[in-house]
Amino acid sequence: MRVPCRFRVAQQEFPKAKVQRVVSLIVAGAQAAYAFAPVCFASVHALSAAHIEVSAVSFFATTGMVQALAILLTLVGERQAAPKLAVSRR
């Protein structure tokens, strides 16, 4: 099974006893971001509509392009080999 890049970094950067906690915090942070993302988008849309003449189509097209860019950067980052990190275990 291939381990995602961020978990390999956690395995390299933290002592073995703390890796499970670090990975749990990464997952919890991602879930919190997913939970609050709709509120953030609605707030930005409401504020931009109040101050700037922006249509809903252009707003959501822009957010879609940002999402596509994030997906592309994630895929490119996963394909590149992660450099070996010099880790000092204390």
N, CA, C and O atoms as a MOPAC input file, in Angstrom:
PM7 MOZYME 1SCF
protein

 N      0.84000 1    -1.17900 1     0.00000 1
 C      0.00000 1     0.00000 1     0.00000 1
 C      0.88300 1     1.24000 1     0.00000 1
 O      1.83800 1     1.32900 1     0.77300 1
 N      0.57000 1     2.18100 1    -0.85400 1
 C      1.34000 1     3.41200 1    -0.95800 1
 C      0.84100 1     4.41200 1     0.07500 1
 O     -0.35800 1     4.67900 1     0.16200 1
 N      1.75100 1     4.95500 1     0.84300 1
 C      1.40700 1     5.91100 1     1.89100 1
 C      1.43800 1     7.31000 1     1.29200 1
 O      2.41400 1     7.66200 1     0.63000 1
 N      0.38800 1     8.13200 1     1.50500 1
 C      0.39400 1     9.49100 1     0.98400 1
 C      1.59700 1    10.28900 1     1.48000 1
 O      2.12300 1    10.02600 1     2.56200 1
 N      2.01900 1    11.25000 1     0.69400 1
 C      3.22600 1    12.02800 1     0.95300 1
 C      3.22500 1    12.66600 1     2.33600 1
 O      4.23200 1    12.58900 1     3.04000 1
 N      2.13100 1    13.29100 1     2.74400 1
 C      2.12400 1    13.99700 1     4.02900 1
 C      2.29700 1    13.03700 1     5.19900 1
 O      2.80500 1    13.43200 1     6.24900 1
 N      1.88100 1    11.77800 1     5.03600 1
 C      2.05200 1    10.81300 1     6.10800 1
 C      3.49300 1    10.30900 1     6.15500 1
 O      4.01300 1    10.02000 1     7.23300 1
 N      4.14100 1    10.20300 1     4.99400 1
 C      5.55800 1     9.83200 1     4.98200 1
 C      6.38100 1    10.90500 1     5.67300 1
 O      7.32400 1    10.60100 1     6.40400 1
 N      6.02200 1    12.16000 1     5.43800 1
 C      6.73600 1    13.25600 1     6.09500 1
 C      6.54300 1    13.16000 1     7.60000 1
 O      7.49200 1    13.35200 1     8.36000 1
 N      5.32700 1    12.86600 1     8.03400 1
 C      5.07200 1    12.71300 1     9.46400 1
 C      5.90100 1    11.56800 1    10.03400 1
 O      6.41500 1    11.67400 1    11.14800 1
 N      6.03600 1    10.48000 1     9.28700 1
 C      6.82600 1     9.35000 1     9.75600 1
 C      8.30700 1     9.70200 1     9.84900 1
 O      9.01900 1     9.18500 1    10.71000 1
 N      8.76900 1    10.58400 1     8.95900 1
 C     10.17400 1    10.96600 1     8.96400 1
 C     10.47800 1    12.05000 1     9.98700 1
 O     11.57700 1    12.09000 1    10.54000 1
 N      9.52600 1    12.91900 1    10.24100 1
 C      9.77200 1    14.08600 1    11.08400 1
 C      9.49500 1    13.87100 1    12.56400 1
 O     10.02300 1    14.60400 1    13.40000 1
 N      8.68800 1    12.89500 1    12.90000 1
 C      8.27400 1    12.71800 1    14.28900 1
 C      8.66600 1    11.33700 1    14.79000 1
 O      8.78900 1    10.39800 1    14.00400 1
 N      8.86200 1    11.21500 1    16.09600 1
 C      9.14600 1     9.88700 1    16.66000 1
 C      7.98600 1     8.93500 1    16.39200 1
 O      6.83500 1     9.35500 1    16.27500 1
 N      8.30300 1     7.66200 1    16.29600 1
 C      7.30800 1     6.65900 1    15.92900 1
 C      6.09900 1     6.68500 1    16.86100 1
 O      4.97600 1     6.44600 1    16.41700 1
 N      6.30700 1     6.96500 1    18.12300 1
 C      5.20500 1     6.97300 1    19.09100 1
 C      4.22400 1     8.12200 1    18.84800 1
 O      3.07000 1     8.04200 1    19.26800 1
 N      4.66500 1     9.18400 1    18.17900 1
 C      3.79800 1    10.35400 1    17.98100 1
 C      3.20300 1    10.44500 1    16.58200 1
 O      2.38800 1    11.33000 1    16.32100 1
 N      3.59000 1     9.55600 1    15.68300 1
 C      3.11300 1     9.63000 1    14.29600 1
 C      1.59400 1     9.49500 1    14.22800 1
 O      0.95200 1    10.23100 1    13.47800 1
 N      1.01300 1     8.59200 1    14.97600 1
 C     -0.43800 1     8.38800 1    14.93200 1
 C     -1.17000 1     9.66600 1    15.34800 1
 O     -2.18000 1    10.02300 1    14.74100 1
 N     -0.67700 1    10.34800 1    16.36500 1
 C     -1.30700 1    11.59400 1    16.81000 1
 C     -1.16200 1    12.68900 1    15.75900 1
 O     -2.10400 1    13.44200 1    15.51000 1
 N      0.00600 1    12.77900 1    15.14800 1
 C      0.23300 1    13.79800 1    14.11600 1
 C     -0.68200 1    13.57300 1    12.92500 1
 O     -1.28900 1    14.51700 1    12.41800 1
 N     -0.78400 1    12.32800 1    12.47600 1
 C     -1.65700 1    12.01300 1    11.33700 1
 C     -3.11200 1    12.30800 1    11.69100 1
 O     -3.86200 1    12.81000 1    10.85500 1
 N     -3.51600 1    12.00000 1    12.92300 1
 C     -4.88500 1    12.29800 1    13.36100 1
 C     -5.15500 1    13.79500 1    13.33200 1
 O     -6.24400 1    14.22200 1    12.94700 1
 N     -4.17700 1    14.59200 1    13.73300 1
 C     -4.34600 1    16.05000 1    13.69400 1
 C     -4.41600 1    16.57400 1    12.26500 1
 O     -5.15200 1    17.52100 1    11.98700 1
 N     -3.65600 1    15.96400 1    11.35800 1
 C     -3.72200 1    16.35700 1     9.94200 1
 C     -5.12800 1    16.08000 1     9.39700 1
 O     -5.72200 1    16.92700 1     8.73100 1
 N     -5.64300 1    14.90100 1     9.68500 1
 C     -6.97400 1    14.52800 1     9.20400 1
 C     -8.04300 1    15.43000 1     9.82900 1
 O     -8.97100 1    15.85800 1     9.14300 1
 N     -7.91400 1    15.71600 1    11.12100 1
 C     -8.88800 1    16.58900 1    11.78700 1
 C     -8.86900 1    17.99600 1    11.19300 1
 O     -9.91900 1    18.61200 1    11.01100 1
 N     -7.68800 1    18.49400 1    10.89500 1
 C     -7.58900 1    19.81700 1    10.26900 1
 C     -8.23500 1    19.84600 1     8.89200 1
 O     -8.90700 1    20.81500 1     8.53700 1
 N     -8.03300 1    18.78400 1     8.11400 1
 C     -8.65400 1    18.70500 1     6.79200 1
 C    -10.17100 1    18.64500 1     6.90000 1
 O    -10.87400 1    19.29500 1     6.12600 1
 N    -10.68000 1    17.87400 1     7.84900 1
 C    -12.13000 1    17.78200 1     8.02400 1
 C    -12.71700 1    19.11400 1     8.47500 1
 O    -13.81500 1    19.48000 1     8.05400 1
 N    -12.00700 1    19.83600 1     9.31800 1
 C    -12.48000 1    21.15900 1     9.73900 1
 C    -12.52200 1    22.11700 1     8.55000 1
 O    -13.45700 1    22.90700 1     8.41400 1
 N    -11.51200 1    22.04300 1     7.69700 1
 C    -11.50700 1    22.89700 1     6.50900 1
 C    -12.68400 1    22.57100 1     5.60000 1
 O    -13.32800 1    23.47400 1     5.06700 1
 N    -12.96900 1    21.27600 1     5.42100 1
 C    -14.11000 1    20.88600 1     4.58900 1
 C    -15.42700 1    21.34100 1     5.22100 1
 O    -16.36000 1    21.71900 1     4.51200 1
 N    -15.50100 1    21.30400 1     6.53200 1
 C    -16.74200 1    21.67400 1     7.21400 1
 C    -17.02600 1    23.17300 1     7.11000 1
 O    -18.17600 1    23.58200 1     6.95300 1
 N    -15.97300 1    23.99000 1     7.19800 1
 C    -16.17500 1    25.43800 1     7.20000 1
 C    -16.02100 1    26.08000 1     5.82700 1
 O    -16.27000 1    27.27700 1     5.68800 1
 N    -15.62600 1    25.33300 1     4.82300 1
 C    -15.45000 1    25.89600 1     3.48500 1
 C    -16.73400 1    26.50800 1     2.92300 1
 O    -16.66300 1    27.60100 1     2.36300 1
 N    -17.90100 1    25.87100 1     3.03700 1
 C    -19.11000 1    26.49800 1     2.49600 1
 C    -19.42900 1    27.85000 1     3.14100 1
 O    -19.87300 1    28.77400 1     2.45900 1
 N    -19.20600 1    27.96400 1     4.44000 1
 C    -19.44800 1    29.23900 1     5.12200 1
 C    -18.49500 1    30.30700 1     4.61600 1
 O    -18.89000 1    31.45100 1     4.39100 1
 N    -17.23300 1    29.92600 1     4.43800 1
 C    -16.24400 1    30.88900 1     3.93100 1
 C    -16.59900 1    31.35000 1     2.52600 1
 O    -16.54500 1    32.54500 1     2.23700 1
 N    -16.96500 1    30.41300 1     1.64200 1
 C    -17.33300 1    30.79900 1     0.28000 1
 C    -18.56700 1    31.69400 1     0.27400 1
 O    -18.61500 1    32.67200 1    -0.47300 1
 N    -19.54400 1    31.38000 1     1.08000 1
 C    -20.75500 1    32.20700 1     1.13100 1
 C    -20.44100 1    33.59900 1     1.65400 1
 O    -20.98000 1    34.58600 1     1.15200 1
 N    -19.57900 1    33.68900 1     2.65400 1
 C    -19.20700 1    35.00300 1     3.19700 1
 C    -18.45500 1    35.83700 1     2.17000 1
 O    -18.74600 1    37.01900 1     1.98900 1
 N    -17.49400 1    35.22500 1     1.50200 1
 C    -16.73100 1    35.95300 1     0.47800 1
 C    -17.65100 1    36.38900 1    -0.65200 1
 O    -17.53000 1    37.50700 1    -1.15200 1
 N    -18.57100 1    35.51600 1    -1.06100 1
 C    -19.49700 1    35.86700 1    -2.13500 1
 C    -20.40500 1    37.01900 1    -1.71400 1
 O    -20.64100 1    37.94300 1    -2.49300 1
 N    -20.90900 1    36.96600 1    -0.49800 1
 C    -21.79200 1    38.03400 1    -0.02000 1
 C    -21.04800 1    39.35400 1     0.09400 1
 O    -21.57500 1    40.39700 1    -0.29200 1
 N    -19.83500 1    39.32200 1     0.61600 1
 C    -19.05200 1    40.55300 1     0.75700 1
 C    -18.64000 1    41.12200 1    -0.59700 1
 O    -18.67300 1    42.33500 1    -0.80300 1
 N    -18.25200 1    40.23800 1    -1.52300 1
 C    -17.84100 1    40.73100 1    -2.84000 1
 C    -19.04100 1    41.28000 1    -3.61000 1
 O    -18.91000 1    42.25600 1    -4.34800 1
 N    -20.19400 1    40.66600 1    -3.44600 1
 C    -21.39000 1    41.15900 1    -4.13800 1
 C    -21.83300 1    42.50500 1    -3.57800 1
 O    -22.40500 1    43.32200 1    -4.30000 1
 N    -21.57300 1    42.73700 1    -2.29700 1
 C    -21.98100 1    43.99600 1    -1.68000 1
 C    -21.07000 1    45.15000 1    -2.08500 1
 O    -21.53000 1    46.28900 1    -2.16300 1
 N    -19.79000 1    44.88500 1    -2.34400 1
 C    -18.83200 1    45.95300 1    -2.61600 1
 C    -18.41500 1    46.05200 1    -4.08200 1
 O    -18.06600 1    47.13200 1    -4.55700 1
 N    -18.45200 1    44.95300 1    -4.78200 1
 C    -18.00200 1    44.92400 1    -6.18000 1
 C    -19.11500 1    44.29900 1    -7.01100 1
 O    -19.81900 1    43.40000 1    -6.55000 1
 N    -19.26300 1    44.77100 1    -8.21100 1
 C    -20.27400 1    44.22600 1    -9.11700 1
 C    -19.73800 1    42.90700 1    -9.69800 1
 O    -19.09400 1    42.90000 1   -10.74800 1
 N    -20.01100 1    41.80000 1    -9.00600 1
 C    -19.53100 1    40.48300 1    -9.41000 1
 C    -20.73500 1    39.56800 1    -9.57000 1
 O    -21.58600 1    39.47400 1    -8.68600 1
 N    -20.79100 1    38.89800 1   -10.71000 1
 C    -21.90000 1    37.95600 1   -10.89900 1
 C    -21.56400 1    36.63100 1   -10.22400 1
 O    -20.39600 1    36.31500 1    -9.99600 1
 N    -22.58700 1    35.87500 1    -9.91400 1
 C    -22.38900 1    34.58100 1    -9.27200 1
 C    -21.62500 1    33.62900 1   -10.18500 1
 O    -20.82000 1    32.82700 1    -9.71300 1
 N    -21.87200 1    33.71400 1   -11.48000 1
 C    -21.19500 1    32.81700 1   -12.42400 1
 C    -19.69300 1    33.07800 1   -12.42500 1
 O    -18.90600 1    32.13300 1   -12.37300 1
 N    -19.28200 1    34.34400 1   -12.48500 1
 C    -17.84900 1    34.63800 1   -12.49800 1
 C    -17.20200 1    34.27900 1   -11.16200 1
 O    -16.06300 1    33.81300 1   -11.12800 1
 N    -17.92200 1    34.49400 1   -10.06700 1
 C    -17.37800 1    34.13100 1    -8.75400 1
 C    -17.12100 1    32.63900 1    -8.67000 1
 O    -16.03200 1    32.22200 1    -8.27500 1
 N    -18.10900 1    31.82700 1    -9.03600 1
 C    -17.94800 1    30.38600 1    -8.93700 1
 C    -17.00900 1    29.83500 1   -10.00900 1
 O    -16.37500 1    28.80300 1    -9.79300 1
 N    -16.90900 1    30.49900 1   -11.15600 1
 C    -15.92100 1    30.09000 1   -12.15800 1
 C    -14.50800 1    30.31500 1   -11.62500 1
 O    -13.62200 1    29.48400 1   -11.82600 1
 N    -14.30300 1    31.43700 1   -10.94800 1
 C    -12.99500 1    31.71500 1   -10.35400 1
 C    -12.66100 1    30.70700 1    -9.26400 1
 O    -11.53800 1    30.20600 1    -9.20600 1
 N    -13.61800 1    30.40600 1    -8.40400 1
 C    -13.35200 1    29.42200 1    -7.35300 1
 C    -13.11100 1    28.03000 1    -7.95100 1
 O    -12.32000 1    27.25600 1    -7.41200 1
 N    -13.77400 1    27.71700 1    -9.03800 1
 C    -13.53700 1    26.44000 1    -9.71800 1
 C    -12.13700 1    26.36300 1   -10.29200 1
 O    -11.49800 1    25.31200 1   -10.24300 1
 N    -11.65300 1    27.47700 1   -10.84000 1
 C    -10.28500 1    27.50300 1   -11.37500 1
 C     -9.26100 1    27.36100 1   -10.24500 1
 O     -8.24600 1    26.68500 1   -10.41100 1
 N     -9.51800 1    27.98700 1    -9.11300 1
 C     -8.61300 1    27.83900 1    -7.96700 1
 C     -8.60200 1    26.39300 1    -7.49500 1
 O     -7.54300 1    25.85900 1    -7.16400 1
 N     -9.75000 1    25.76300 1    -7.46000 1
 C     -9.82700 1    24.35300 1    -7.05100 1
 C     -9.08800 1    23.46600 1    -8.04800 1
 O     -8.36600 1    22.55500 1    -7.64300 1
 N     -9.25400 1    23.71700 1    -9.33400 1
 C     -8.55500 1    22.93000 1   -10.35200 1
 C     -7.03800 1    23.10300 1   -10.22400 1
 O     -6.28700 1    22.14100 1   -10.38300 1
 N     -6.59700 1    24.31300 1    -9.94200 1
 C     -5.16700 1    24.56200 1    -9.74100 1
 C     -4.65100 1    23.80300 1    -8.51200 1
 O     -3.55200 1    23.24800 1    -8.54100 1
 N     -5.43400 1    23.77900 1    -7.44600 1
 C     -5.03500 1    23.04700 1    -6.24000 1
 C     -4.91500 1    21.55000 1    -6.52900 1
 O     -3.98800 1    20.89700 1    -6.05000 1
 N     -5.84200 1    21.01100 1    -7.30400 1
 C     -5.79000 1    19.58800 1    -7.66900 1
 C     -4.55400 1    19.30800 1    -8.51400 1
 O     -3.85700 1    18.31900 1    -8.29200 1
 N     -4.28500 1    20.17300 1    -9.47500 1
 C     -3.12100 1    20.00500 1   -10.34600 1
 C     -1.82800 1    20.03800 1    -9.53500 1
 O     -0.95200 1    19.19600 1    -9.73200 1
 N     -1.70400 1    21.00000 1    -8.62900 1
 C     -0.49400 1    21.09800 1    -7.81700 1
 C     -0.33200 1    19.89100 1    -6.89900 1
 O      0.79000 1    19.44700 1    -6.65400 1
 N     -1.43200 1    19.36300 1    -6.39400 1
 C     -1.36400 1    18.16600 1    -5.55600 1
 C     -0.88200 1    16.96800 1    -6.36300 1
 O     -0.03600 1    16.20300 1    -5.89900 1
 N     -1.41400 1    16.80500 1    -7.56400 1
 C     -0.99700 1    15.68300 1    -8.40600 1
 C      0.45800 1    15.80100 1    -8.82200 1
 O      1.17800 1    14.80300 1    -8.83300 1
 N      0.90000 1    16.99400 1    -9.16200 1
 C      2.29700 1    17.19100 1    -9.54500 1
 C      3.20300 1    16.92600 1    -8.35200 1
 O      4.25400 1    16.30400 1    -8.50100 1
 N      2.81000 1    17.38700 1    -7.17700 1
 C      3.61400 1    17.16800 1    -5.98000 1
 C      3.71000 1    15.71100 1    -5.60300 1
 O      4.75100 1    15.27700 1    -5.10900 1
 N      2.65500 1    14.93400 1    -5.82000 1
 C      2.67000 1    13.50800 1    -5.49600 1
 C      3.58300 1    12.73700 1    -6.44400 1
 O      4.17500 1    11.73400 1    -6.04500 1
 N      3.70700 1    13.18500 1    -7.68500 1
 C      4.50900 1    12.46100 1    -8.66900 1
 C      6.00000 1    12.68400 1    -8.47100 1
 O      6.80500 1    11.81000 1    -8.79100 1
 N      6.37200 1    13.83900 1    -7.95200 1
 C      7.78600 1    14.11900 1    -7.73200 1
 C      8.25800 1    13.37000 1    -6.50100 1
 O      7.54600 1    13.27400 1    -5.50100 1
 N      9.45000 1    12.85000 1    -6.58800 1
 C     10.00600 1    12.11200 1    -5.45100 1
 C     10.33800 1    13.09400 1    -4.33600 1
 O     10.94600 1    14.13900 1    -4.56600 1
 N      9.93400 1    12.74400 1    -3.14800 1
 C     10.23200 1    13.59000 1    -1.99200 1
 C     11.70800 1    13.44700 1    -1.65800 1
 O     12.23200 1    12.33400 1    -1.63400 1
 N     12.38500 1    14.56100 1    -1.39900 1
 C     13.80900 1    14.46600 1    -1.06500 1
 C     13.99300 1    13.80300 1     0.30500 1
 O     13.13600 1    13.90100 1     1.18400 1
 N     15.09800 1    13.14900 1     0.45300 1
 C     15.41000 1    12.53800 1     1.74000 1
 C     15.72100 1    13.65000 1     2.74000 1
 O     16.57700 1    14.49900 1     2.49300 1
 N     15.03500 1    13.63400 1     3.84200 1
 C     15.23300 1    14.64900 1     4.85900 1
 C     16.21000 1    14.16800 1     5.90500 1
 O     16.15000 1    13.02300 1     6.35200 1
 N     17.10500 1    15.04600 1     6.29000 1
 C     18.02600 1    14.71800 1     7.37000 1
 C     17.28700 1    14.91700 1     8.68300 1
 O     16.96800 1    16.04300 1     9.06300 1
 N     17.02200 1    13.83500 1     9.35800 1
 C     16.23700 1    13.89700 1    10.58700 1
 C     17.12000 1    13.48300 1    11.74800 1
 O     17.77700 1    12.44200 1    11.71400 1
 N     17.12200 1    14.30500 1    12.75700 1
 C     17.85400 1    13.94700 1    13.96500 1
 C     16.85500 1    13.47700 1    14.99800 1
 O     15.95400 1    14.22300 1    15.38000 1
 N     17.00400 1    12.26300 1    15.44600 1
 C     16.11500 1    11.70500 1    16.47000 1
 C     16.68400 1    12.04200 1    17.83300 1
 O     17.83100 1    11.72200 1    18.14300 1
 N     15.87300 1    12.68400 1    18.63200 1
 C     16.34900 1    13.05700 1    19.96800 1
 C     15.92900 1    12.04200 1    20.97700 1
 O     16.23700 1    12.18400 1    22.16000 1

